[in-house]
Amino acid sequence: MEMKKCVEFFHNGFGYGYDLGTLNKVIESLCGCKLVEEAKYVVQKLKGIVNPDGFTYKCLICGFCDVGNLVEGSKMWNLMVDEGFVVGINVVEMMMDTVLKSNRSWPPPSPLSVTTRCHLFPVVVRGG
């Protein structure tokens, strides 16, 4: 219910209109408080009105890594790359740190792993 009010805040605008900077501050604050699912909800509801940028995706990826949700973090990563944003080294480090701390293999096993595309390794290998 509270996230619905947050989205309504952007829709009402209070005379200021839609602003990517304000969205990024809200998303960064939510992710910093480990409310990353709520941040994702706000971004999804406002997409098309206020389009996320690389910083928005960085906050979401790092937020999902902070709560240990690698699957959602990798979905945000793929979405970020698909939309043409460059993944910064700090996001790569955060993702790799989370993978190593979770003691899991990457990419996560799935029944669709043969057809699923994962952008993590091409980006890491390309740089070095």
Wavefront OBJ file of the C-alpha trace (Angstrom):
o trace
v 0.000 0.000 0.000
v 2.817 2.434 0.862
v 4.544 1.835 -2.480
v 1.312 2.700 -4.245
v 1.431 6.054 -2.441
v 5.036 6.510 -3.561
v 4.033 5.956 -7.190
v 1.084 8.328 -6.757
v 3.525 10.961 -5.502
v 5.244 10.862 -8.881
v 1.939 10.919 -10.738
v 0.654 13.913 -8.775
v 3.964 15.697 -9.134
v 2.797 18.614 -6.998
v 3.599 20.964 -9.890
v 7.150 19.707 -10.392
v 6.584 17.069 -13.054
v 8.431 13.793 -13.449
v 12.114 13.831 -12.654
v 14.744 11.113 -13.059
v 16.875 12.657 -10.311
v 14.054 12.364 -7.799
v 13.353 8.791 -8.872
v 17.020 7.888 -8.419
v 17.092 9.399 -4.921
v 13.993 7.410 -3.944
v 15.386 4.169 -5.424
v 18.789 4.687 -3.791
v 17.136 5.314 -0.406
v 14.862 2.284 -0.676
v 17.730 0.008 -1.721
v 19.913 1.410 1.056
v 17.222 0.345 3.536
v 17.113 -3.126 1.926
v 13.661 -2.421 0.468
v 14.809 -3.455 -2.982
v 11.587 -5.259 -3.943
v 9.711 -2.045 -3.230
v 12.246 -0.063 -5.269
v 11.796 -2.463 -8.185
v 8.019 -2.019 -7.927
v 8.328 1.775 -8.110
v 10.618 1.560 -11.159
v 8.274 -0.866 -12.928
v 5.203 1.276 -12.261
v 6.884 4.452 -13.519
v 8.633 2.924 -16.529
v 7.577 4.767 -19.653
v 6.919 7.921 -17.655
v 10.317 8.182 -15.959
v 12.699 5.801 -17.678
v 15.428 4.351 -15.453
v 19.045 5.093 -16.250
v 22.297 3.284 -15.458
v 22.358 4.646 -11.907
v 18.836 3.341 -11.258
v 19.836 -0.137 -12.413
v 23.084 0.039 -10.414
v 21.090 0.740 -7.248
v 18.722 -2.146 -7.967
v 21.518 -4.626 -8.766
v 23.509 -3.655 -5.680
v 20.329 -3.727 -3.595
v 19.502 -7.260 -4.692
v 23.095 -8.293 -4.011
v 22.871 -6.773 -0.512
v 19.866 -8.930 0.313
v 21.476 -11.995 -1.309
v 19.043 -12.327 -4.216
v 21.385 -13.154 -7.108
v 18.593 -14.232 -9.430
v 16.831 -10.848 -9.298
v 20.182 -9.068 -9.405
v 21.105 -10.897 -12.600
v 17.692 -10.104 -14.099
v 18.310 -6.410 -13.446
v 21.824 -6.797 -14.889
v 20.451 -8.346 -18.091
v 17.763 -5.691 -18.363
v 20.367 -2.961 -17.902
v 22.607 -4.371 -20.637
v 19.654 -5.020 -22.968
v 18.660 -1.369 -22.658
v 22.154 -0.300 -23.732
v 23.642 0.842 -20.445
v 27.279 0.135 -19.620
v 27.880 -1.874 -16.480
v 30.372 -0.139 -14.204
v 33.202 -1.910 -12.462
v 31.629 -1.304 -9.050
v 28.536 -3.271 -10.127
v 30.741 -6.090 -11.446
v 32.630 -6.179 -8.150
v 29.404 -6.201 -6.130
v 27.950 -9.050 -8.183
v 31.159 -11.103 -8.028
v 31.490 -10.471 -4.289
v 27.936 -11.687 -3.743
v 28.539 -14.776 -5.889
v 31.692 -15.647 -3.961
v 30.129 -15.005 -0.544
v 27.101 -17.128 -1.373
v 29.359 -20.077 -2.287
v 27.310 -20.795 -5.421
v 28.246 -21.387 -9.019
v 27.351 -18.830 -11.674
v 25.098 -18.709 -13.577
v 22.528 -20.311 -11.285
v 21.371 -23.679 -12.573
v 18.018 -23.611 -14.307
v 16.088 -25.845 -16.676
v 16.426 -23.129 -19.321
v 20.152 -22.574 -18.830
v 20.943 -23.668 -22.380
v 18.711 -20.989 -23.890
v 19.037 -18.332 -21.190
v 21.466 -15.537 -21.909
v 23.716 -14.291 -19.113
v 25.635 -11.062 -19.709
v 27.918 -11.318 -16.693
v 30.836 -13.242 -18.142
v 31.023 -11.566 -21.572
v 31.320 -8.179 -19.860
v 33.980 -9.375 -17.402
v 36.007 -11.263 -20.033
v 35.787 -8.463 -22.594
v 37.582 -6.068 -20.251
v 40.491 -8.233 -19.416
l 1 2 3 4 5 6 7 8 9 10 11 12 13 14 15 16 17 18 19 20 21 22 23 24 25 26 27 28 29 30 31 32 33 34 35 36 37 38 39 40 41 42 43 44 45 46 47 48 49 50 51 52 53 54 55 56 57 58 59 60 61 62 63 64 65 66 67 68 69 70 71 72 73 74 75 76 77 78 79 80 81 82 83 84 85 86 87 88 89 90 91 92 93 94 95 96 97 98 99 100 101 102 103 104 105 106 107 108 109 110 111 112 113 114 115 116 117 118 119 120 121 122 123 124 125 126 127 128
